[in-house]
């Protein structure tokens, strides 16, 4: 990742436990535990429950952020992990959330962000 400023991992969690996806206290606790398991430094967190259902939340970490958006009506959650360093163990966070949310299927994609060669051309 030396030529890039960050790594973004977009995680899809399918077939999750719908009751867990609609529980903001459970989601917040799970996200904070996931951040801890990833060796992240938590700075702040914010979670919101939507009406009639669904939870969104962000854990701001010194390394960047970990977000979640849940759709209980679809048994689905989307998680975004962004890190600006190489010390974060994103795999540990993903594996933990898969278990906690009782996901039937998980997929993820990685994106390198902030190509420094391109940035230099515009500075």
C-alpha positions, -999 to 999 in steps of 0.1 A, spaced: 0 0 0 31 23 0 20 42 -32 -15 48 -18 -29 68 11 -55 42 22 -73 9 18 -111 6 17 -128 -27 22 -164 -29 14 -181 -59 30 -215 -75 22 -232 -96 49 -262 -116 36 -287 -138 55 -281 -121 88 -302 -124 119 -329 -98 114 -335 -91 151 -298 -84 156 -297 -61 126 -324 -39 142 -309 -37 176 -288 -4 179 -272 -14 212 -261 -48 199 -248 -32 166 -228 -5 185 -213 -31 209 -204 -54 181 -188 -27 160 -167 -15 190 -156 -51 196 -148 -55 160 -127 -23 161 -109 -36 192 -102 -70 175 -88 -52 145 -63 -34 168 -79 0 159 -78 30 182 -114 42 187 -118 79 187 -155 83 187 -187 65 177 -222 74 166 -251 51 159 -287 58 148 -318 36 146 -341 43 117 -379 40 118 -394 16 110 -362 -4 111 -324 -4 104 -293 9 121 -264 30 107 -233 37 126 -197 49 124 -168 41 146 -142 68 140 -107 53 146 -73 69 145 -66 48 115 -98 62 97 -133 46 102 -155 15 103 -191 20 92 -222 -2 91 -257 1 76 -283 -25 82 -314 -35 63 -333 -60 86 -361 -63 60 -335 -79 37 -314 -97 64 -285 -76 50 -257 -54 63 -231 -34 45 -198 -26 63 -171 -3 52 -136 -4 67 -112 24 57 -76 25 70 -48 49 63 -21 26 78 -10 -10 77 -15 -19 114 -53 -25 112 -64 -62 111 -95 -58 90 -99 -96 85 -104 -100 123 -132 -74 123 -149 -90 93 -147 -125 107 -161 -113 140 -190 -94 124 -198 -124 103 -202 -145 134 -220 -119 155 -246 -111 129 -250 -148 120 -244 -140 83 -250 -168 58 -227 -153 32 -200 -127 32 -182 -111 4 -158 -82 2 -139 -60 -22 -107 -41 -16 -100 -7 -31 -67 12 -28 -74 49 -23 -53 80 -29 -28 70 -56 1 92 -47 14 95 -82 -19 109 -94 -20 132 -63 14 146 -72 2 156 -107 -24 178 -92 -3 195 -65 
